[in-house]
Amino acid sequence: MRLSSFSDYSLRVLMYLGVHAGRLATVGEIAAAYGISDNHLTKVVHLLGRLGYVETVRGKGGGIRLGRQAGAISLGEVIRQTENDFALVECFASGSQCHIRAACRLPPILDEALAAMFGVLDRYTLADLLQGPGHLDRMLPGLTLGEPA
């Protein structure tokens, strides 16, 4: 299974905001840090805001910040809400035309694998991504005060 760029960007936004939890960040700033499109990131931030993962502050000096504590943001939950397709093979999709579905043993095995993946992801939070020797704070420098966003 491969995560969509939407889920990937969602996790990146949350990690950036977690690293810079003491201040507001902008979509442009985050997009520049990762070298990705502002337009696509705006859609990601909009959904994350609707889901309560980020809080948006409008107006001059506005921006975005985490809407929850990093330890309260489950990686499994984020991926479930940002992915739109967990059909690992064609026969999982609605309207499947698979001719061997009735006798095939692959779907329950793949269902078990998907459940195991989410079992692991559900054990981790955004806070887990922000800890350890990775030094995200050095790899994702934010703008300093006085710099334009």
Residue frames as a rotation matrix with the C-alpha (Angstrom) as fourth column:
MET 1
0.582 0.813 0.000 0.00
0.813 -0.582 0.000 0.00
0.000 0.000 -1.000 0.00
ARG 2
-0.635 -0.730 0.253 1.15
0.727 -0.675 -0.122 3.49
0.260 0.107 0.960 -0.73
LEU 3
-0.042 0.600 -0.799 -0.22
0.673 -0.574 -0.466 6.58
-0.738 -0.557 -0.380 0.98
SER 4
0.559 0.302 0.772 -1.55
0.781 -0.503 -0.369 9.33
0.277 0.810 -0.517 -1.22
SER 5
-0.528 -0.734 0.428 0.34
0.552 -0.679 -0.484 12.60
0.646 -0.020 0.763 -1.41
PHE 6
0.184 0.678 0.711 -2.64
-0.277 -0.659 0.700 14.13
0.943 -0.326 0.067 0.45
SER 7
0.940 0.135 -0.314 -1.99
0.226 0.441 0.869 11.91
0.256 -0.887 0.384 3.50
ASP 8
0.079 -0.991 -0.105 1.75
0.961 0.104 -0.256 12.42
0.265 -0.081 0.961 3.20
TYR 9
-0.460 -0.225 0.859 1.31
0.214 -0.967 -0.139 16.20
0.862 0.120 0.493 3.13
SER 10
0.610 0.737 0.291 -1.15
-0.183 -0.227 0.957 16.04
0.771 -0.637 -0.004 6.02
LEU 11
0.749 -0.402 -0.527 1.43
0.662 0.493 0.564 14.32
0.033 -0.771 0.636 8.19
ARG 12
-0.287 -0.903 0.320 4.12
0.864 -0.388 -0.320 16.77
0.414 0.185 0.892 7.05
VAL 13
-0.021 0.366 0.930 1.95
-0.098 -0.927 0.363 19.76
0.995 -0.084 0.055 7.99
LEU 14
0.903 0.428 -0.032 1.28
-0.033 0.143 0.989 18.29
0.428 -0.893 0.143 11.41
MET 15
0.396 -0.837 -0.377 4.98
0.918 0.376 0.129 17.55
0.033 -0.397 0.917 11.97
TYR 16
-0.397 -0.537 0.744 5.94
0.537 -0.793 -0.286 21.09
0.744 0.286 0.603 10.95
LEU 17
0.270 0.594 0.758 3.35
-0.328 -0.684 0.652 22.59
0.906 -0.424 0.010 13.28
GLY 18
0.914 0.030 -0.405 4.47
0.327 0.535 0.779 20.25
0.240 -0.844 0.479 16.06
VAL 19
-0.033 -0.997 -0.073 8.09
0.968 -0.014 -0.251 21.35
0.249 -0.079 0.965 15.67
HIS 20
-0.814 -0.223 0.536 6.98
0.207 -0.974 -0.091 25.00
0.543 0.037 0.839 15.70
ALA 21
-0.101 0.872 -0.480 4.29
0.874 0.308 0.377 24.63
0.476 -0.381 -0.792 18.35
GLY 22
-0.303 -0.083 -0.949 5.12
0.793 -0.574 -0.203 27.94
-0.528 -0.814 0.240 20.02
ARG 23
-0.597 0.051 -0.801 3.96
-0.276 -0.950 0.146 30.11
-0.753 0.308 0.581 17.13
LEU 24
0.598 0.800 0.043 1.69
-0.119 0.142 -0.983 30.44
-0.793 0.583 0.180 14.12
ALA 25
-0.629 -0.723 0.286 2.94
0.199 0.206 0.958 29.19
-0.751 0.660 0.014 10.75
THR 26
0.078 0.638 -0.766 1.68
-0.766 -0.453 -0.456 29.94
-0.638 0.623 0.454 7.26
VAL 27
0.801 0.261 0.539 0.83
0.134 0.799 -0.586 27.61
-0.584 0.542 0.605 4.39
GLY 28
0.866 -0.493 -0.080 3.47
-0.270 -0.327 -0.906 29.34
0.420 0.807 -0.416 2.28
GLU 29
0.126 -0.836 0.535 6.12
-0.992 -0.112 0.059 28.80
0.011 -0.538 -0.843 4.93
ILE 30
0.189 0.015 0.982 5.30
-0.367 0.929 0.056 25.10
-0.911 -0.371 0.181 5.25
ALA 31
0.955 0.193 0.226 5.14
0.139 0.379 -0.915 24.64
-0.262 0.905 0.335 1.47
ALA 32
0.617 -0.786 -0.048 8.55
-0.628 -0.455 -0.631 26.28
0.474 0.419 -0.774 1.12
ALA 33
0.062 -0.606 0.793 10.04
-0.905 0.302 0.301 24.10
-0.422 -0.736 -0.529 3.86
TYR 34
0.108 0.074 0.991 9.01
0.014 0.997 -0.076 20.96
-0.994 0.022 0.107 1.99
GLY 35
-0.803 -0.416 -0.427 9.25
-0.366 -0.221 0.904 22.26
-0.470 0.882 0.026 -1.57
ILE 36
-0.608 0.676 0.416 5.61
0.766 0.638 0.083 21.51
-0.210 0.369 -0.905 -2.35
SER 37
-0.546 0.459 0.701 2.72
0.412 -0.581 0.702 23.42
0.729 0.672 0.129 -3.92
ASP 38
-0.956 0.271 0.109 0.96
-0.261 -0.625 -0.736 26.11
-0.131 -0.732 0.668 -1.87
ASN 39
-0.279 0.921 -0.271 -2.32
-0.886 -0.138 0.442 25.33
0.370 0.363 0.855 -3.64
HIS 40
0.008 0.256 -0.967 -2.27
0.007 0.967 0.256 21.64
1.000 -0.009 0.006 -2.77
LEU 41
-0.770 -0.381 -0.511 -1.19
0.493 0.154 -0.856 22.37
0.405 -0.912 0.069 0.79
THR 42
-0.775 0.566 0.282 -4.05
-0.622 -0.761 -0.182 24.84
0.112 -0.316 0.942 1.21
LYS 43
0.148 0.846 -0.513 -6.51
-0.614 0.485 0.622 22.01
0.775 0.223 0.591 0.52
VAL 44
-0.202 -0.325 -0.924 -4.71
0.459 0.802 -0.382 19.80
0.865 -0.502 -0.013 3.02
VAL 45
-0.976 -0.212 -0.050 -4.77
0.152 -0.496 -0.855 22.49
0.157 -0.842 0.516 5.71
HIS 46
-0.425 0.894 0.140 -8.46
-0.809 -0.445 0.384 23.16
0.405 0.050 0.913 5.03
LEU 47
0.318 0.544 -0.777 -9.35
-0.144 0.837 0.527 19.52
0.937 -0.056 0.344 5.69
LEU 48
-0.463 -0.550 -0.695 -7.06
0.619 0.361 -0.698 19.32
0.635 -0.753 0.173 8.73
GLY 49
-0.930 0.181 0.320 -8.86
-0.323 -0.819 -0.474 22.40
0.177 -0.544 0.820 10.08
ARG 50
-0.014 0.990 -0.143 -12.31
-0.780 0.079 0.621 20.88
0.626 0.121 0.771 9.47
LEU 51
0.321 0.075 -0.944 -11.17
0.217 0.964 0.151 17.74
0.922 -0.253 0.293 11.29
GLY 52
0.966 0.122 0.228 -9.83
-0.162 -0.401 0.902 19.75
0.202 -0.908 -0.367 14.26
TYR 53
0.513 -0.845 -0.148 -6.17
0.858 0.507 0.082 18.82
0.006 -0.169 0.986 13.81
VAL 54
-0.684 -0.710 0.167 -5.20
0.707 -0.702 -0.091 22.40
0.181 0.056 0.982 13.08
GLU 55
0.342 0.692 -0.636 -6.57
0.730 -0.622 -0.283 25.74
-0.591 -0.368 -0.718 14.13
THR 56
-0.232 -0.384 0.894 -6.54
0.875 -0.484 0.018 28.63
0.426 0.786 0.448 11.71
VAL 57
0.021 0.151 -0.988 -6.19
0.617 -0.779 -0.106 32.25
-0.786 -0.608 -0.110 12.74
ARG 58
0.361 0.219 0.907 -7.34
0.911 -0.293 -0.291 34.77
0.202 0.931 -0.305 10.15
GLY 59
0.992 0.129 -0.012 -6.18
0.130 -0.986 0.103 38.28
0.002 -0.104 -0.995 9.53
LYS 60
0.434 -0.877 0.206 -2.90
-0.443 -0.408 -0.799 40.10
0.784 0.255 -0.565 9.67
GLY 61
-0.401 -0.678 0.616 -0.44
-0.899 0.162 -0.407 38.09
0.176 -0.717 -0.675 11.68
GLY 62
0.569 0.715 0.407 -2.65
-0.757 0.648 -0.081 35.01
-0.322 -0.262 0.910 11.28
GLY 63
-0.456 -0.685 -0.569 -1.63
-0.819 0.573 -0.034 31.51
0.350 0.450 -0.822 10.41
ILE 64
0.584 0.615 -0.530 -2.12
-0.369 0.782 0.502 27.96
0.723 -0.097 0.684 11.56
ARG 65
-0.505 -0.661 0.555 -1.16
-0.843 0.237 -0.484 25.92
0.188 -0.712 -0.677 14.59
LEU 66
-0.849 0.188 -0.493 -2.00
0.208 0.978 0.016 22.53
0.486 -0.089 -0.870 16.02
GLY 67
-0.100 0.911 0.399 -5.61
-0.608 -0.373 0.700 22.26
0.787 -0.173 0.592 17.11
ARG 68
0.950 0.292 -0.110 -4.81
-0.109 0.640 0.760 19.47
0.292 -0.711 0.640 19.57
GLN 69
0.354 -0.851 0.387 -1.86
-0.724 0.013 0.690 18.42
-0.592 -0.525 -0.612 21.64
ALA 70
-0.168 -0.522 -0.836 0.59
-0.934 0.355 -0.033 16.35
0.314 0.776 -0.547 19.59
GLY 71
-0.938 -0.237 0.253 0.06
-0.326 0.852 -0.409 13.39
-0.119 -0.466 -0.877 21.91
ALA 72
-0.211 0.948 0.237 -3.67
-0.139 0.211 -0.968 13.42
-0.968 -0.237 0.088 21.11
ILE 73
0.358 0.277 -0.892 -3.20
-0.894 -0.173 -0.413 13.11
-0.269 0.945 0.186 17.34
SER 74
0.224 -0.172 0.959 -3.20
-0.041 0.982 0.186 9.43
-0.974 -0.081 0.213 16.37
LEU 75
-0.663 -0.547 -0.511 -1.34
-0.544 -0.117 0.831 8.61
-0.515 0.829 -0.220 13.16
GLY 76
-0.832 0.401 0.382 -3.86
0.514 0.818 0.260 5.90
-0.209 0.412 -0.887 12.31
GLU 77
0.131 0.927 -0.352 -6.74
0.651 -0.348 -0.674 8.31
-0.748 -0.141 -0.649 12.74
VAL 78
-0.026 -0.208 -0.978 -5.13
-0.447 -0.873 0.197 10.93
-0.894 0.442 -0.071 10.52
ILE 79
-0.904 -0.387 -0.185 -4.48
-0.336 0.372 0.865 8.42
-0.266 0.844 -0.466 7.75
ARG 80
-0.542 0.787 0.295 -7.99
0.761 0.609 -0.226 6.96
-0.357 0.102 -0.928 7.95
GLN 81
0.352 0.761 -0.545 -9.40
0.482 -0.646 -0.592 10.47
-0.803 -0.054 -0.594 7.54
THR 82
0.109 -0.362 -0.926 -7.09
-0.585 -0.777 0.235 11.64
-0.804 0.516 -0.296 4.76
GLU 83
-0.936 -0.342 0.083 -6.95
-0.154 0.609 0.779 8.53
-0.317 0.716 -0.622 2.57
ASN 84
-0.115 0.953 -0.279 -9.88
-0.911 -0.213 -0.354 7.92
-0.397 0.213 0.893 0.29
ASP 85
0.580 0.305 -0.755 -9.12
-0.673 0.702 -0.233 4.40
0.459 0.644 0.612 -0.94
PHE 86
-0.144 -0.597 0.789 -8.14
-0.860 0.470 0.199 1.34
-0.490 -0.650 -0.581 1.04
ALA 87
0.904 0.412 0.116 -8.98
-0.273 0.764 -0.585 -1.05
-0.329 0.497 0.803 -1.79
LEU 88
0.045 -0.989 0.143 -5.63
-0.478 0.104 0.872 -2.81
-0.877 -0.108 -0.468 -1.93
VAL 89
-0.900 -0.234 0.367 -6.70
0.189 0.549 0.814 -4.89
-0.392 0.802 -0.450 -4.91
GLU 90
-0.818 0.563 -0.112 -9.43
-0.397 -0.413 0.820 -4.53
0.416 0.716 0.561 -7.52
CYS 91
-0.354 0.740 -0.572 -11.76
0.441 0.672 0.596 -6.97
0.825 -0.042 -0.564 -5.83
PHE 92
-0.597 0.113 -0.794 -12.00
0.762 -0.228 -0.606 -4.71
-0.250 -0.967 0.050 -2.75
ALA 93
-0.962 0.188 -0.200 -13.53
-0.232 -0.946 0.227 -1.90
-0.146 0.264 0.953 -4.77
SER 94
-0.119 0.981 0.150 -17.29
-0.127 0.135 -0.983 -1.52
-0.985 -0.136 0.109 -5.03
GLY 95
0.702 0.477 -0.529 -18.60
-0.584 -0.040 -0.811 -2.88
-0.408 0.878 0.250 -8.31
SER 96
-0.360 -0.921 0.147 -15.72
-0.684 0.368 0.631 -5.34
-0.635 0.126 -0.762 -8.62
GLN 97
0.580 0.498 -0.645 -15.88
-0.812 0.418 -0.408 -7.64
0.066 0.760 0.647 -11.61
CYS 98
-0.504 -0.845 0.176 -13.45
-0.859 0.512 0.000 -10.23
-0.091 -0.151 -0.984 -10.22
HIS 99
0.187 0.584 -0.790 -14.40
-0.711 0.636 0.301 -13.68
0.678 0.505 0.534 -11.51
ILE 100
-0.187 -0.327 -0.927 -12.77
0.277 0.887 -0.369 -15.64
0.943 -0.325 -0.075 -8.67
ARG 101
-0.399 -0.014 0.917 -13.91
-0.660 -0.690 -0.297 -13.56
0.637 -0.723 0.266 -5.72
ALA 102
0.613 0.764 0.203 -16.17
-0.695 0.399 0.597 -16.25
0.375 -0.507 0.776 -4.27
ALA 103
0.898 -0.288 -0.332 -13.28
0.343 0.932 0.118 -18.72
0.275 -0.220 0.936 -3.98
CYS 104
0.170 -0.912 0.374 -10.32
0.134 -0.355 -0.925 -16.37
0.976 0.208 0.062 -3.51
ARG 105
0.534 -0.062 -0.843 -8.49
0.830 0.224 0.510 -16.38
0.157 -0.973 0.171 -0.20
LEU 106
-0.450 -0.808 0.381 -6.56
0.732 -0.578 -0.361 -13.16
0.512 0.116 0.851 -0.88
PRO 107
0.061 0.494 0.867 -9.15
-0.056 -0.866 0.497 -10.61
0.997 -0.079 -0.025 0.39
PRO 108
0.941 0.316 -0.119 -9.24
0.111 0.042 0.993 -11.84
0.319 -0.948 0.005 4.00
ILE 109
0.257 -0.927 -0.274 -5.44
0.965 0.229 0.130 -12.00
-0.058 -0.298 0.953 4.10
LEU 110
-0.495 -0.424 0.759 -5.14
0.553 -0.827 -0.102 -8.44
0.671 0.369 0.643 2.80
ASP 111
0.499 0.719 0.484 -7.85
-0.068 -0.525 0.849 -7.30
0.864 -0.457 -0.213 5.23
GLU 112
0.828 -0.252 -0.502 -5.79
0.561 0.363 0.744 -8.79
-0.005 -0.897 0.442 8.05
ALA 113
-0.205 -0.966 0.160 -2.65
0.970 -0.223 -0.102 -7.04
0.134 0.134 0.982 6.78
LEU 114
-0.221 0.207 0.953 -4.45
0.193 -0.948 0.251 -3.69
0.956 0.240 0.169 6.56
ALA 115
0.832 0.553 0.043 -5.82
0.024 -0.114 0.993 -4.15
0.554 -0.825 -0.108 10.08
ALA 116
0.477 -0.741 -0.472 -2.31
0.871 0.329 0.364 -4.94
-0.114 -0.585 0.803 11.32
MET 117
-0.416 -0.630 0.656 -0.94
0.711 -0.675 -0.198 -1.81
0.567 0.384 0.729 9.67
PHE 118
0.119 0.532 0.838 -3.57
-0.179 -0.819 0.545 0.33
0.977 -0.215 -0.002 11.38
GLY 119
0.857 0.112 -0.502 -2.95
0.425 0.396 0.814 -1.51
0.290 -0.911 0.292 14.63
VAL 120
-0.103 -0.972 -0.212 0.63
0.995 -0.101 -0.020 -0.26
-0.001 -0.213 0.977 14.50
LEU 121
-0.525 -0.102 0.845 -0.28
0.372 -0.920 0.120 3.26
0.766 0.378 0.521 13.35
ASP 122
0.510 0.820 0.259 -2.88
0.045 -0.326 0.944 3.55
0.859 -0.470 -0.204 16.12
ARG 123
0.583 -0.369 -0.723 -0.14
0.812 0.299 0.502 3.00
0.030 -0.880 0.474 18.71
TYR 124
-0.515 -0.855 -0.065 1.71
0.847 -0.519 0.115 6.14
-0.132 0.004 0.991 17.61
THR 125
0.656 0.667 -0.354 0.90
0.620 -0.743 -0.252 9.83
-0.431 -0.054 -0.901 17.81
LEU 126
0.768 -0.354 0.534 2.29
0.162 -0.699 -0.696 12.98
0.620 0.621 -0.480 16.33
ALA 127
0.747 -0.495 0.444 4.30
-0.651 -0.410 0.638 13.39
-0.134 -0.766 -0.629 19.55
ASP 128
0.572 -0.543 0.615 6.15
0.257 0.830 0.495 10.18
-0.779 -0.125 0.614 18.71
LEU 129
0.610 -0.318 0.726 7.21
0.762 -0.014 -0.647 11.65
0.216 0.948 0.234 15.36
LEU 130
0.745 -0.256 0.616 8.58
-0.189 -0.967 -0.173 14.75
0.640 0.012 -0.769 17.08
GLN 131
0.783 -0.443 0.437 10.79
-0.446 0.091 0.891 12.88
-0.434 -0.892 -0.126 19.58
GLY 132
0.735 -0.508 0.449 14.15
0.489 0.856 0.168 11.27
-0.470 0.096 0.877 19.26
PRO 133
-0.100 -0.973 -0.210 17.38
0.395 -0.233 0.889 11.77
-0.913 0.006 0.407 17.41
GLY 134
0.180 0.218 0.959 15.84
0.975 0.091 -0.203 12.93
-0.132 0.972 -0.196 14.12
HIS 135
-0.549 -0.421 -0.722 16.30
0.464 -0.872 0.156 16.64
-0.696 -0.249 0.674 14.92
LEU 136
0.059 0.682 0.729 13.27
0.995 -0.098 0.011 17.74
0.079 0.725 -0.685 12.93
ASP 137
0.733 0.237 -0.638 13.67
0.408 -0.903 0.134 21.18
-0.544 -0.358 -0.759 14.45
ARG 138
-0.175 -0.876 -0.450 16.96
-0.127 -0.433 0.892 21.59
-0.976 0.214 -0.035 12.58
MET 139
-0.765 -0.098 0.636 15.65
0.543 0.433 0.720 20.07
-0.346 0.896 -0.278 9.37
LEU 140
0.049 0.865 0.499 12.48
0.895 -0.259 0.362 22.17
0.443 0.429 -0.788 9.38
PRO 141
-0.776 -0.352 -0.524 13.63
0.572 -0.742 -0.349 25.62
-0.266 -0.570 0.777 10.36
GLY 142
0.361 0.928 0.090 10.85
0.920 -0.339 -0.194 28.14
-0.150 0.153 -0.977 10.62
LEU 143
0.161 -0.229 0.960 10.90
0.401 -0.874 -0.276 31.79
0.902 0.429 -0.049 9.81
THR 144
-0.552 -0.354 -0.755 12.35
0.834 -0.217 -0.508 33.95
0.016 -0.910 0.415 12.53
LEU 145
0.370 0.724 -0.582 10.52
0.725 -0.616 -0.306 36.95
-0.581 -0.310 -0.753 13.85
GLY 146
0.102 -0.253 -0.962 10.58
-0.267 -0.939 0.218 39.84
-0.958 0.235 -0.164 11.43
GLU 147
-0.920 -0.380 0.096 10.88
-0.031 0.314 0.949 37.68
-0.391 0.870 -0.301 8.30
PRO 148
-0.229 0.875 -0.426 8.02
-0.964 -0.265 -0.025 37.86
-0.134 0.405 0.904 5.82
ALA 149
-0.080 0.301 0.950 5.92
-0.213 0.926 -0.312 34.69
-0.974 -0.227 -0.010 5.50
